[in-house]
């Protein structure tokens, strides 16, 4: 696969997944652009990976940790252009997305790969370089945390 | 609810969240990704070349021989073609084939030279570095999105170099670019940034003249005027 084809076919999905994780459109856009730039620079290596789009998402999220610290880049905006939280656009409970962002890094990676990128346990384990059982353990803990943040349906049946 | 049901419920909620972002698109063109990648490769090669030169010839001797007073190595309209000279100048301005202006700042010296070079390349500019903020310059209101369309910045970690790629055609009508700097603790003083209006601040460690001091490059938009930006 050529880089152009890869970029066109995966960029929107990667952006949405990163946005759910970081909650800020501008930041998500920057992180994904940075990840694709690195993918372009290392395309010969990245193209051989089992799931190149997982590499892009992981790179974007790892870059998020050190982005400001490493590049020393700070934008002072006052109130001109406040970042739009992802939950305003998704219509999904902000509690769920906030809980996702509060997960420990490894749990969040597992949730992102297993549930958002829809990889199976074995592939997730290979991408992360951990045992399949460890993937299951992280997913179990993460899902328990996230499940508590999902509000009950308004029309749920009430037992008497 | 068993474990599988719980996973399914969370998966459904997250998938719903992702699907509801269907209107969101990654609008960075492929060309921009490739351009950034190529620029980064060039930068890595130049950095490697500079390191090798420093070992062979000695940084101080080379600097005194090739950049005696911090003057630009490459003048307006002449892209850098001689890496040795470019790496040792205080700053470099290179006009790209697509009209973008690439400003590489290594030392905070000769701000007036940088200012006149930028103006000659069609960028209304006010450059003060460490001098007092020009009172004739008023901050131009803008958003982060406008900022990003006007320029990109790259700081090479640990190198004390800031690279600004300015897109003159993206400048709002009546606006110019202001480049300043702050040293020491002021570099991280958020209050100072807010007083100065809308700015993006870059914080590599720059050498201030020949002394090693911490400084931050500050970039902002100002209302263009004859007094402030020369236009």
Interface residues (C-beta under 8 A of the other chain):
Chain A: X3 X4 X7 X8 X11 X12 X13 X14 X15 X16 X17 X19 X20 X25 X26 X29 X32 X33 X36 X37 X38 X40 X41 X70 X71 X72 X73 X74 X75 X76 X77 X78 X80 X81 X86 X89 X90 X91 X92 X93 X96 X97 X100 X111 X115 X116 X139 X140 X143 X144 X146 X147 X150
Chain B: X3 X6 X7 X9 X10 X11 X13 X14 X15 X16 X17 X18 X20 X21 X22 X24 X25 X26 X27 X28 X30 X32 X33 X34 X36 X37 X40 X41 X141 X142 X143 X144 X145 X147 X148 X153 X154 X155 X157 X190 X193 X194 X198 X199 X200 X201 X202 X203 X204 X216
